[in-house]
């Protein structure tokens, strides 16, 4: 059984027991978060919402918060002595999928 959920502006395919790194949101560790923006659920037969499946929800448990590895953006224009180096580290909230209810 799996579900496709929407969190922020991204979509994720999740199953029970999966760990996800979602965009950072304020939540305490070991707290429960319910996502009702479920786009599709497959439990043998596929249910697709328009835009969301009615009555479906995914229950998540917050594990921790952290930062990803650094992403480096490097731009260079050849023969122009022009270069730009920038980077950032994305903050995330790590969650575990505890149950999918359709």
N, C-alpha and C positions, 0 to 999 in steps of 0.2 A: 504494500500500500504506500502510495506517495501522494504528495500534494504540491501544487505550485502556488507560492504565496508572493505577495507584493509587500515590500517594506521600504519606505522612502521612495526612491525612483527606480529601484531595482527589483528583479524577480528572481526567486530561488526555488529550486526543486528540492523538497525535503522528504525524508522518511523518518520513522521513529528511531531514536537513538543517534541521529546525526548531530554533529557539532557545526555551528555556523559562525562566521565573523561578520556581524552586521555593522552598519554604520553606527557610530557612537550615539547612544541615547542614555538619558539619566535613569539608572535603575540600580538598586542594591544587589549585591551578590546573593544568590539563592532565592531571589524573588521570582514570582510567576508572572509571565506576560502572555496575554491571549491575543492572537492575530486573527481578525475576522475578515481581512481582505484576502480571501482564498480564491484564486482564479480558476483552479481545476483540482479535482480529486479523482484518483484512480484506486478503487478497491475491488478490482475484478472487472468492473465496467467504468468507463470514463464519464465523469460529470463535468461539464464545462459551464461556467457562469457567464452571465451577460450583464455587467462585467464580473460580478462576484457570485459564487455559489451560495445560495441562501441556506442558512442554518449550519454552515461549515465553519470550523475554527481549528486553529493549530495552537497548542499550548506549549510555551517555551519556558525553560528555566535558565536564568542568568547565571553564568559560571564566573566570569571575571571581565575586567576591562583591560585594554592594553593598547600597544602601538605596533603597527606592522613594520616590516623592514623598510629602509629608506629607498625611495624611488628617486633616481637622478635624471634630470632633464638637461641635455647638453645640446646646444645649438651652435653651429659653426658655419661661417660663410667662407668658402675657399678664396684665397688670394686677397682677402679684404682685411685681414687682421682683426676680425670681429668674431668674438665667441662669447657665449653666455652659459653659465652653469648654475642651475637651480635644483633644489630637491625638497622633498617633504616626506613626512611619515604620517600615514593615515591612522587615526584613532578608531578603534573598533570596540564593540561589546560582544564577547563570546557567549553564545547561548547553546543549549542542548534541547533538541525536540523531544518532549516527553510523550505527547499523544496527538493524534489527528482524529478529529470528530467530524463525520460527514452527515 
